[in-house]
């Protein structure tokens, strides 16, 4: 499922952020790498996974969006319109750690 982040104002003038479904997708997934990143200067590490997701071309996809696959959330970091042919997009994504996000 492709999702977009929607921001709006609440009654007090604060910002509300919510993810909304854009469309269901057929996609190919390829896990590229995994690593651990230091969370704070005092220690603690967090696993990271880089994944490429290939979908049919859509002109409305950008790096502010995310892809849901089962329980996993993939934040889009880069959108590649392969050979500028408007046939397929390769989305470079980071797997969001569980329990993180707006």
LUMVO-244250 format. One record per atom (N, C-alpha, C, O): residue number from 1; chain; atom name; x, y, z. Coordinates in pm, 1 decimal, padded with zeros to 6 digits. Layout:
<nodes>
(node NUM "A" "CA" (X Y Z))
...
</nodes>
This chain:
<nodes>
(node 1 "A" "N" (00084.6 -00117.2 00000.0))
(node 1 "A" "CA" (00000.0 00000.0 00000.0))
(node 1 "A" "C" (00089.4 00123.9 00000.0))
(node 1 "A" "O" (00178.1 00136.6 00084.4))
(node 2 "A" "N" (00066.7 00213.3 -00092.8))
(node 2 "A" "CA" (00136.7 00341.2 -00098.2))
(node 2 "A" "C" (00060.7 00440.6 -00011.7))
(node 2 "A" "O" (-00061.5 00451.7 -00021.8))
(node 3 "A" "N" (00133.0 00513.1 00073.6))
(node 3 "A" "CA" (00069.9 00610.6 00162.5))
(node 3 "A" "C" (00136.5 00746.7 00149.2))
(node 3 "A" "O" (00255.7 00756.6 00119.9))
(node 4 "A" "N" (00057.2 00851.7 00171.3))
(node 4 "A" "CA" (00105.9 00989.7 00170.7))
(node 4 "A" "C" (00079.2 01051.2 00307.4))
(node 4 "A" "O" (-00020.2 01019.4 00372.6))
(node 5 "A" "N" (00169.1 01139.4 00349.9))
(node 5 "A" "CA" (00154.3 01209.0 00477.5))
(node 5 "A" "C" (00069.4 01333.2 00455.4))
(node 5 "A" "O" (00099.7 01416.4 00369.9))
(node 6 "A" "N" (-00036.4 01344.4 00533.0))
(node 6 "A" "CA" (-00126.7 01459.0 00525.4))
(node 6 "A" "C" (-00107.6 01542.0 00652.0))
(node 6 "A" "O" (-00110.2 01488.7 00762.9))
(node 7 "A" "N" (-00088.5 01672.2 00634.9))
(node 7 "A" "CA" (-00074.9 01761.6 00749.0))
(node 7 "A" "C" (-00189.2 01861.7 00746.7))
(node 7 "A" "O" (-00224.4 01915.9 00641.9))
(node 8 "A" "N" (-00246.2 01885.3 00863.7))
(node 8 "A" "CA" (-00353.8 01982.4 00876.5))
(node 8 "A" "C" (-00343.0 02049.6 01012.5))
(node 8 "A" "O" (-00260.2 02010.8 01095.0))
(node 9 "A" "N" (-00425.2 02148.7 01035.7))
(node 9 "A" "CA" (-00425.6 02222.1 01162.1))
(node 9 "A" "C" (-00540.7 02173.9 01249.5))
(node 9 "A" "O" (-00650.6 02148.1 01200.4))
(node 10 "A" "N" (-00514.3 02161.9 01379.9))
(node 10 "A" "CA" (-00622.8 02129.8 01472.3))
(node 10 "A" "C" (-00688.7 02259.8 01517.7))
(node 10 "A" "O" (-00648.4 02368.2 01475.5))
(node 11 "A" "N" (-00789.3 02248.8 01603.1))
(node 11 "A" "CA" (-00864.2 02366.6 01647.6))
(node 11 "A" "C" (-00779.0 02466.1 01724.2))
(node 11 "A" "O" (-00809.3 02585.4 01725.8))
(node 12 "A" "N" (-00672.5 02418.2 01787.7))
(node 12 "A" "CA" (-00585.4 02506.2 01865.5))
(node 12 "A" "C" (-00471.6 02563.9 01780.3))
(node 12 "A" "O" (-00388.4 02639.2 01831.0))
(node 13 "A" "N" (-00467.7 02529.1 01651.9))
(node 13 "A" "CA" (-00363.7 02580.7 01564.5))
(node 13 "A" "C" (-00241.3 02492.0 01554.2))
(node 13 "A" "O" (-00145.9 02525.1 01483.8))
(node 14 "A" "N" (-00243.3 02379.4 01624.0))
(node 14 "A" "CA" (-00132.2 02285.2 01616.0))
(node 14 "A" "C" (-00137.5 02205.1 01487.0))
(node 14 "A" "O" (-00237.8 02207.0 01415.7))
(node 15 "A" "N" (-00030.5 02135.7 01458.0))
(node 15 "A" "CA" (-00022.6 02056.6 01335.5))
(node 15 "A" "C" (-00059.1 01911.7 01364.1))
(node 15 "A" "O" (-00006.3 01849.8 01456.5))
(node 16 "A" "N" (-00149.2 01859.3 01284.2))
(node 16 "A" "CA" (-00185.1 01717.9 01289.4))
(node 16 "A" "C" (-00121.0 01648.9 01170.6))
(node 16 "A" "O" (-00126.1 01699.1 01058.3))
(node 17 "A" "N" (-00060.8 01534.0 01195.6))
(node 17 "A" "CA" (00000.9 01455.3 01088.6))
(node 17 "A" "C" (-00061.8 01317.2 01087.6))
(node 17 "A" "O" (-00074.1 01253.3 01192.1))
(node 18 "A" "N" (-00101.6 01270.7 00969.1))
(node 18 "A" "CA" (-00161.6 01138.1 00956.2))
(node 18 "A" "C" (-00127.9 01081.0 00819.0))
(node 18 "A" "O" (-00118.3 01154.3 00720.6))
(node 19 "A" "N" (-00110.1 00950.2 00813.8))
(node 19 "A" "CA" (-00084.3 00882.7 00687.2))
(node 19 "A" "C" (-00216.3 00840.5 00626.5))
(node 19 "A" "O" (-00304.4 00790.5 00696.5))
(node 20 "A" "N" (-00230.4 00860.3 00496.5))
(node 20 "A" "CA" (-00351.8 00820.9 00425.9))
(node 20 "A" "C" (-00315.5 00729.7 00308.9))
(node 20 "A" "O" (-00213.1 00749.2 00243.3))
(node 21 "A" "N" (-00399.9 00630.7 00283.5))
(node 21 "A" "CA" (-00375.6 00537.6 00174.1))
(node 21 "A" "C" (-00394.7 00607.6 00040.5))
(node 21 "A" "O" (-00492.0 00680.6 00021.3))
(node 22 "A" "N" (-00301.0 00585.0 -00052.8))
(node 22 "A" "CA" (-00310.4 00639.0 -00187.8))
(node 22 "A" "C" (-00360.8 00531.2 -00282.4))
(node 22 "A" "O" (-00458.3 00552.0 -00354.7))
(node 23 "A" "N" (-00293.9 00414.9 -00282.0))
(node 23 "A" "CA" (-00335.0 00304.5 -00368.0))
(node 23 "A" "C" (-00265.4 00175.7 -00325.1))
(node 23 "A" "O" (-00158.5 00178.5 -00264.0))
(node 24 "A" "N" (-00327.3 00064.1 -00357.8))
(node 24 "A" "CA" (-00261.7 -00065.1 -00340.1))
(node 24 "A" "C" (-00166.4 -00084.4 -00458.2))
(node 24 "A" "O" (-00193.8 -00037.1 -00568.5))
(node 25 "A" "N" (-00055.4 -00153.2 -00435.5))
(node 25 "A" "CA" (00048.0 -00169.3 -00537.3))
(node 25 "A" "C" (00086.7 -00314.8 -00555.6))
(node 25 "A" "O" (00084.8 -00393.2 -00460.7))
(node 26 "A" "N" (00121.9 -00350.0 -00678.5))
(node 26 "A" "CA" (00196.8 -00471.7 -00704.6))
(node 26 "A" "C" (00341.1 -00428.0 -00714.7))
(node 26 "A" "O" (00372.0 -00333.3 -00787.1))
(node 27 "A" "N" (00429.2 -00494.2 -00644.4))
(node 27 "A" "CA" (00567.8 -00447.3 -00639.3))
(node 27 "A" "C" (00664.2 -00564.0 -00627.3))
(node 27 "A" "O" (00630.2 -00670.6 -00576.1))
(node 28 "A" "N" (00785.9 -00540.5 -00676.4))
(node 28 "A" "CA" (00897.0 -00631.4 -00653.5))
(node 28 "A" "C" (00986.5 -00570.4 -00547.5))
(node 28 "A" "O" (01009.8 -00449.6 -00548.3))
(node 29 "A" "N" (01037.3 -00652.2 -00456.2))
(node 29 "A" "CA" (01120.6 -00601.9 -00347.8))
(node 29 "A" "C" (01256.1 -00670.3 -00351.1))
(node 29 "A" "O" (01266.9 -00790.5 -00375.7))
(node 30 "A" "N" (01359.9 -00589.9 -00325.5))
(node 30 "A" "CA" (01496.1 -00642.8 -00318.8))
(node 30 "A" "C" (01565.1 -00577.2 -00200.5))
(node 30 "A" "O" (01584.8 -00455.7 -00198.2))
(node 31 "A" "N" (01602.2 -00659.6 -00101.3))
(node 31 "A" "CA" (01671.4 -00608.3 00016.7))
(node 31 "A" "C" (01818.8 -00590.6 -00018.3))
(node 31 "A" "O" (01886.2 -00686.4 -00056.0))
(node 32 "A" "N" (01868.3 -00467.5 -00005.6))
(node 32 "A" "CA" (02004.2 -00435.8 -00048.0))
(node 32 "A" "C" (02107.0 -00451.6 00062.2))
(node 32 "A" "O" (02212.3 -00512.0 00041.5))
(node 33 "A" "N" (02076.5 -00397.0 00180.5))
(node 33 "A" "CA" (02176.7 -00399.0 00286.8))
(node 33 "A" "C" (02110.0 -00383.5 00421.7))
(node 33 "A" "O" (01993.4 -00345.6 00433.1))
(node 34 "A" "N" (02187.2 -00413.6 00521.2))
(node 34 "A" "CA" (02144.0 -00393.6 00658.8))
(node 34 "A" "C" (02262.1 -00345.7 00740.1))
(node 34 "A" "O" (02376.3 -00382.1 00712.0))
(node 35 "A" "N" (02235.3 -00264.0 00840.9))
(node 35 "A" "CA" (02342.8 -00216.1 00927.2))
(node 35 "A" "C" (02284.1 -00177.4 01062.1))
(node 35 "A" "O" (02162.9 -00182.0 01083.2))
(node 36 "A" "N" (02371.6 -00140.1 01151.0))
(node 36 "A" "CA" (02328.0 -00090.6 01281.6))
(node 36 "A" "C" (02381.1 00050.1 01298.7))
(node 36 "A" "O" (02497.3 00078.3 01269.6))
(node 37 "A" "N" (02294.3 00138.0 01346.5))
(node 37 "A" "CA" (02331.8 00277.6 01366.6))
(node 37 "A" "C" (02326.7 00310.5 01514.1))
(node 37 "A" "O" (02240.1 00262.0 01586.9))
(node 38 "A" "N" (02419.9 00393.4 01557.7))
(node 38 "A" "CA" (02421.1 00438.7 01695.7))
(node 38 "A" "C" (02302.3 00533.5 01716.0))
(node 38 "A" "O" (02282.0 00626.0 01637.4))
(node 39 "A" "N" (02224.8 00510.0 01821.1))
(node 39 "A" "CA" (02105.0 00589.7 01846.8))
(node 39 "A" "C" (02139.7 00716.5 01924.4))
(node 39 "A" "O" (02089.5 00824.3 01892.6))
(node 40 "A" "N" (02224.7 00704.3 02025.0))
(node 40 "A" "CA" (02266.2 00820.3 02103.8))
(node 40 "A" "C" (02416.5 00814.7 02125.3))
(node 40 "A" "O" (02479.9 00712.7 02098.7))
(node 41 "A" "N" (02472.6 00923.6 02173.0))
(node 41 "A" "CA" (02617.2 00923.7 02199.0))
(node 41 "A" "C" (02653.2 00837.3 02318.9))
(node 41 "A" "O" (02770.6 00807.9 02341.3))
(node 42 "A" "N" (02552.2 00796.0 02396.8))
(node 42 "A" "CA" (02575.8 00713.8 02515.9))
(node 42 "A" "C" (02564.3 00564.3 02487.1))
(node 42 "A" "O" (02582.1 00481.5 02576.4))
(node 43 "A" "N" (02535.0 00531.6 02364.4))
(node 43 "A" "CA" (02524.4 00390.6 02329.5))
(node 43 "A" "C" (02386.1 00356.4 02280.0))
(node 43 "A" "O" (02299.8 00443.0 02266.0))
(node 44 "A" "N" (02366.9 00231.0 02254.2))
(node 44 "A" "CA" (02241.0 00184.0 02198.8))
(node 44 "A" "C" (02247.4 00186.9 02046.6))
(node 44 "A" "O" (02292.0 00284.9 01987.1))
(node 45 "A" "N" (02203.4 00080.9 01986.1))
(node 45 "A" "CA" (02207.4 00072.2 01841.2))
(node 45 "A" "C" (02070.9 00037.2 01787.8))
(node 45 "A" "O" (01987.6 -00021.1 01857.2))
(node 46 "A" "N" (02049.5 00074.3 01661.8))
(node 46 "A" "CA" (01923.4 00048.5 01595.9))
(node 46 "A" "C" (01954.6 -00012.7 01459.4))
(node 46 "A" "O" (02037.1 00040.1 01384.9))
(node 47 "A" "N" (01889.3 -00122.9 01427.1))
(node 47 "A" "CA" (01912.8 -00188.1 01299.1))
(node 47 "A" "C" (01848.0 -00107.6 01187.5))
(node 47 "A" "O" (01740.6 -00050.1 01205.3))
(node 48 "A" "N" (01914.1 -00103.9 01072.8))
(node 48 "A" "CA" (01859.5 -00036.2 00955.3))
(node 48 "A" "C" (01864.3 -00128.8 00835.7))
(node 48 "A" "O" (01957.2 -00208.5 00822.7))
(node 49 "A" "N" (01765.9 -00119.6 00748.4))
(node 49 "A" "CA" (01760.1 -00201.9 00628.7))
(node 49 "A" "C" (01729.3 -00113.7 00509.0))
(node 49 "A" "O" (01635.3 -00034.3 00512.9))
(node 50 "A" "N" (01807.3 -00126.9 00403.0))
(node 50 "A" "CA" (01784.8 -00053.0 00277.8))
(node 50 "A" "C" (01722.8 -00150.2 00178.0))
(node 50 "A" "O" (01773.3 -00260.7 00158.9))
(node 51 "A" "N" (01612.9 -00108.7 00114.3))
(node 51 "A" "CA" (01537.9 -00194.3 00023.7))
(node 51 "A" "C" (01502.3 -00118.1 -00102.9))
(node 51 "A" "O" (01472.5 00001.2 -00097.3))
(node 52 "A" "N" (01505.1 -00186.0 -00216.9))
(node 52 "A" "CA" (01453.8 -00129.3 -00341.6))
(node 52 "A" "C" (01319.3 -00193.1 -00371.5))
(node 52 "A" "O" (01304.7 -00315.3 -00369.0))
(node 53 "A" "N" (01221.7 -00108.4 -00399.6))
(node 53 "A" "CA" (01087.9 -00153.9 -00434.7))
(node 53 "A" "C" (01059.2 -00103.5 -00575.9))
(node 53 "A" "O" (01066.4 00016.5 -00602.2))
(node 54 "A" "N" (01026.5 -00196.0 -00666.8))
(node 54 "A" "CA" (00998.1 -00160.6 -00805.4))
(node 54 "A" "C" (00847.6 -00167.0 -00828.7))
(node 54 "A" "O" (00783.0 -00267.9 -00800.6))
(node 55 "A" "N" (00792.7 -00056.2 -00881.2))
(node 55 "A" "CA" (00649.4 -00047.8 -00908.7))
(node 55 "A" "C" (00629.0 00005.6 -01050.5))
(node 55 "A" "O" (00721.8 00058.7 -01111.6))
(node 56 "A" "N" (00507.6 -00008.6 -01101.8))
(node 56 "A" "CA" (00474.9 00053.8 -01229.0))
(node 56 "A" "C" (00478.0 00205.1 -01211.7))
(node 56 "A" "O" (00454.6 00256.6 -01102.4))
(node 57 "A" "N" (00506.8 00274.9 -01319.5))
(node 57 "A" "CA" (00519.8 00420.8 -01315.9))
(node 57 "A" "C" (00391.5 00487.8 -01268.2))
(node 57 "A" "O" (00281.0 00453.6 -01310.2))
(node 58 "A" "N" (00410.3 00583.7 -01179.8))
(node 58 "A" "CA" (00304.5 00674.3 -01133.5))
(node 58 "A" "C" (00369.6 00810.3 -01120.2))
(node 58 "A" "O" (00479.0 00820.9 -01064.9))
(node 59 "A" "N" (00305.4 00913.7 -01169.1))
(node 59 "A" "CA" (00367.6 01046.1 -01161.6))
(node 59 "A" "C" (00354.5 01110.2 -01024.1))
(node 59 "A" "O" (00421.6 01209.8 -00997.1))
(node 60 "A" "N" (00269.7 01055.8 -00935.7))
(node 60 "A" "CA" (00244.2 01118.4 -00806.3))
(node 60 "A" "C" (00329.5 01064.1 -00692.0))
(node 60 "A" "O" (00305.0 01099.8 -00576.8))
(node 61 "A" "N" (00427.6 00980.1 -00718.9))
(node 61 "A" "CA" (00510.6 00921.3 -00613.4))
(node 61 "A" "C" (00631.8 01010.1 -00587.6))
(node 61 "A" "O" (00700.2 01052.0 -00681.1))
(node 62 "A" "N" (00658.3 01038.9 -00458.2))
(node 62 "A" "CA" (00776.8 01117.1 -00423.3))
(node 62 "A" "C" (00834.7 01068.5 -00291.6))
(node 62 "A" "O" (00779.2 00979.4 -00227.4))
(node 63 "A" "N" (00946.4 01127.5 -00251.8))
(node 63 "A" "CA" (01021.3 01080.7 -00134.6))
(node 63 "A" "C" (00956.5 01117.6 -00001.7))
(node 63 "A" "O" (01011.1 01084.2 00103.4))
(node 64 "A" "N" (00843.8 01184.2 -00002.9))
(node 64 "A" "CA" (00772.9 01212.6 00122.3))
(node 64 "A" "C" (00676.1 01100.3 00159.0))
(node 64 "A" "O" (00612.7 01104.9 00264.4))
(node 65 "A" "N" (00664.7 01000.2 00073.1))
(node 65 "A" "CA" (00566.7 00892.7 00091.0))
(node 65 "A" "C" (00631.0 00769.1 00153.6))
(node 65 "A" "O" (00751.3 00765.0 00179.2))
(node 66 "A" "N" (00546.8 00668.8 00177.2))
(node 66 "A" "CA" (00595.9 00542.3 00230.0))
(node 66 "A" "C" (00516.0 00427.1 00170.9))
(node 66 "A" "O" (00408.7 00446.6 00113.8))
(node 67 "A" "N" (00570.8 00305.3 00185.9))
(node 67 "A" "CA" (00507.0 00184.0 00136.7))
(node 67 "A" "C" (00485.2 00090.9 00255.2))
(node 67 "A" "O" (00576.5 00068.4 00334.6))
(node 68 "A" "N" (00364.8 00036.9 00267.1))
(node 68 "A" "CA" (00334.7 -00064.5 00368.4))
(node 68 "A" "C" (00336.7 -00200.4 00300.7))
(node 68 "A" "O" (00278.8 -00218.6 00193.6))
(node 69 "A" "N" (00404.0 -00295.9 00364.4))
(node 69 "A" "CA" (00407.0 -00433.3 00315.1))
(node 69 "A" "C" (00390.1 -00523.0 00437.1))
(node 69 "A" "O" (00483.8 -00542.3 00514.6))
(node 70 "A" "N" (00271.5 -00576.9 00453.1))
(node 70 "A" "CA" (00240.8 -00651.8 00575.3))
(node 70 "A" "C" (00251.1 -00558.7 00694.5))
(node 70 "A" "O" (00188.6 -00452.6 00695.9))
(node 71 "A" "N" (00329.5 -00596.8 00795.0))
(node 71 "A" "CA" (00350.6 -00512.0 00912.6))
(node 71 "A" "C" (00468.5 -00417.1 00895.3))
(node 71 "A" "O" (00494.8 -00335.0 00983.2))
(node 72 "A" "N" (00539.3 -00426.9 00784.2))
(node 72 "A" "CA" (00659.5 -00346.2 00763.3))
(node 72 "A" "C" (00624.9 -00212.1 00697.5))
(node 72 "A" "O" (00536.5 -00203.2 00612.3))
(node 73 "A" "N" (00697.3 -00108.9 00740.2))
(node 73 "A" "CA" (00681.4 00025.4 00684.8))
(node 73 "A" "C" (00813.8 00065.3 00620.4))
(node 73 "A" "O" (00918.1 00064.8 00685.7))
(node 74 "A" "N" (00808.9 00099.9 00491.6))
(node 74 "A" "CA" (00927.4 00139.9 00415.7))
(node 74 "A" "C" (00915.0 00287.0 00379.0))
(node 74 "A" "O" (00827.3 00324.5 00301.2))
(node 75 "A" "N" (01002.0 00370.4 00434.3))
(node 75 "A" "CA" (01004.0 00512.9 00403.8))
(node 75 "A" "C" (01081.7 00535.1 00274.7))
(node 75 "A" "O" (01197.0 00493.4 00263.3))
(node 76 "A" "N" (01018.6 00600.7 00177.2))
(node 76 "A" "CA" (01082.5 00624.4 00048.1))
(node 76 "A" "C" (01187.2 00734.0 00063.7))
(node 76 "A" "O" (01157.6 00842.2 00114.4))
(node 77 "A" "N" (01309.9 00705.7 00019.9))
(node 77 "A" "CA" (01420.2 00801.8 00026.3))
(node 77 "A" "C" (01455.4 00858.8 -00110.6))
(node 77 "A" "O" (01503.0 00971.8 -00121.3))
(node 78 "A" "N" (01431.6 00779.5 -00215.7))
(node 78 "A" "CA" (01464.1 00824.7 -00351.5))
(node 78 "A" "C" (01371.0 00755.7 -00450.2))
(node 78 "A" "O" (01338.3 00638.1 -00433.8))
(node 79 "A" "N" (01328.1 00829.6 -00553.3))
(node 79 "A" "CA" (01242.6 00775.2 -00658.6))
(node 79 "A" "C" (01318.9 00782.8 -00790.1))
(node 79 "A" "O" (01357.8 00891.6 -00832.6))
(node 80 "A" "N" (01340.8 00668.5 -00855.3))
(node 80 "A" "CA" (01413.4 00662.4 -00981.6))
(node 80 "A" "C" (01317.5 00620.9 -01092.6))
(node 80 "A" "O" (01269.2 00507.7 -01094.3))
(node 81 "A" "N" (01289.8 00712.7 -01185.5))
(node 81 "A" "CA" (01213.3 00682.8 -01306.1))
(node 81 "A" "C" (01313.3 00621.0 -01404.1))
(node 81 "A" "O" (01386.3 00693.2 -01472.0))
(node 82 "A" "N" (01316.8 00488.7 -01411.6))
(node 82 "A" "CA" (01420.5 00415.8 -01483.6))
(node 82 "A" "C" (01427.6 00461.0 -01629.4))
(node 82 "A" "O" (01329.4 00453.2 -01703.2))
(node 83 "A" "N" (01544.5 00507.7 -01668.7))
(node 83 "A" "CA" (01573.4 00557.1 -01804.2))
(node 83 "A" "C" (01474.2 00665.8 -01847.9))
(node 83 "A" "O" (01457.7 00690.7 -01967.3))
(node 84 "A" "N" (01408.9 00729.8 -01751.1))
(node 84 "A" "CA" (01309.3 00835.1 -01780.1))
(node 84 "A" "C" (01205.5 00786.4 -01880.9))
(node 84 "A" "O" (01153.8 00864.6 -01960.7))
(node 85 "A" "N" (01175.4 00656.4 -01876.6))
(node 85 "A" "CA" (01084.5 00594.9 -01973.9))
(node 85 "A" "C" (00938.9 00594.8 -01928.6))
(node 85 "A" "O" (00850.8 00555.9 -02005.3))
(node 86 "A" "N" (00912.3 00637.7 -01805.8))
(node 86 "A" "CA" (00775.2 00640.1 -01752.0))
(node 86 "A" "C" (00707.7 00502.6 -01758.6))
(node 86 "A" "O" (00588.2 00492.2 -01786.5))
(node 87 "A" "N" (00786.3 00397.5 -01732.5))
(node 87 "A" "CA" (00732.7 00261.6 -01730.3))
(node 87 "A" "C" (00734.9 00201.8 -01590.3))
(node 87 "A" "O" (00640.2 00135.6 -01547.9))
(node 88 "A" "N" (00845.0 00226.4 -01519.1))
(node 88 "A" "CA" (00857.4 00172.6 -01383.8))
(node 88 "A" "C" (00935.9 00271.0 -01297.5))
(node 88 "A" "O" (01014.2 00352.0 -01347.0))
(node 89 "A" "N" (00912.2 00261.0 -01167.6))
(node 89 "A" "CA" (00985.2 00340.1 -01069.4))
(node 89 "A" "C" (01057.7 00244.5 -00976.8))
(node 89 "A" "O" (01002.5 00142.3 -00936.0))
(node 90 "A" "N" (01181.4 00277.9 -00943.8))
(node 90 "A" "CA" (01254.7 00204.2 -00841.1))
(node 90 "A" "C" (01263.2 00296.3 -00720.0))
(node 90 "A" "O" (01324.2 00403.1 -00725.6))
(node 91 "A" "N" (01201.8 00253.6 -00611.5))
(node 91 "A" "CA" (01196.9 00331.9 -00487.8))
(node 91 "A" "C" (01304.6 00279.8 -00393.4))
(node 91 "A" "O" (01300.6 00163.5 -00353.3))
(node 92 "A" "N" (01399.2 00363.3 -00358.3))
(node 92 "A" "CA" (01498.4 00325.8 -00257.5))
(node 92 "A" "C" (01439.3 00363.9 -00122.9))
(node 92 "A" "O" (01404.8 00479.7 -00099.6))
(node 93 "A" "N" (01427.9 00265.6 -00034.5))
(node 93 "A" "CA" (01355.6 00284.5 00091.3))
(node 93 "A" "C" (01437.3 00237.3 00210.2))
(node 93 "A" "O" (01525.4 00152.1 00197.9))
(node 94 "A" "N" (01405.9 00294.6 00325.7))
(node 94 "A" "CA" (01458.5 00247.4 00453.4))
(node 94 "A" "C" (01343.9 00184.8 00531.0))
(node 94 "A" "O" (01234.3 00240.6 00537.8))
(node 95 "A" "N" (01369.7 00069.2 00589.2))
(node 95 "A" "CA" (01270.8 00004.9 00674.2))
(node 95 "A" "C" (01260.8 00081.5 00804.1))
(node 95 "A" "O" (01361.0 00101.5 00872.8))
(node 96 "A" "N" (01140.0 00124.6 00838.5))
(node 96 "A" "CA" (01119.3 00200.9 00961.8))
(node 96 "A" "C" (01123.8 00105.7 01081.0))
(node 96 "A" "O" (01056.2 00002.8 01080.8))
(node 97 "A" "N" (01202.0 00139.0 01181.5))
(node 97 "A" "CA" (01204.6 00054.6 01301.9))
(node 97 "A" "C" (01066.2 00046.2 01364.0))
(node 97 "A" "O" (00990.3 00143.0 01359.9))
(node 98 "A" "N" (01033.7 -00065.8 01420.0))
(node 98 "A" "CA" (00900.6 -00083.5 01480.7))
(node 98 "A" "C" (00880.0 00014.9 01593.4))
(node 98 "A" "O" (00971.3 00043.6 01670.8))
(node 99 "A" "N" (00757.7 00066.4 01601.5))
(node 99 "A" "CA" (00722.4 00159.1 01707.6))
(node 99 "A" "C" (00770.3 00301.3 01684.4))
(node 99 "A" "O" (00773.8 00381.1 01778.1))
(node 100 "A" "N" (00807.9 00335.0 01559.8))
(node 100 "A" "CA" (00857.2 00468.3 01527.0))
(node 100 "A" "C" (00766.0 00527.7 01421.4))
(node 100 "A" "O" (00711.4 00455.0 01338.4))
(node 101 "A" "N" (00748.7 00660.0 01423.7))
(node 101 "A" "CA" (00672.5 00727.0 01318.2))
(node 101 "A" "C" (00563.0 00811.1 01375.8))
(node 101 "A" "O" (00528.3 00799.5 01493.3))
(node 102 "A" "N" (00507.3 00898.2 01289.9))
(node 102 "A" "CA" (00401.1 00987.9 01337.5))
(node 102 "A" "C" (00272.5 00916.0 01363.4))
(node 102 "A" "O" (00174.1 00977.9 01403.8))
</nodes>
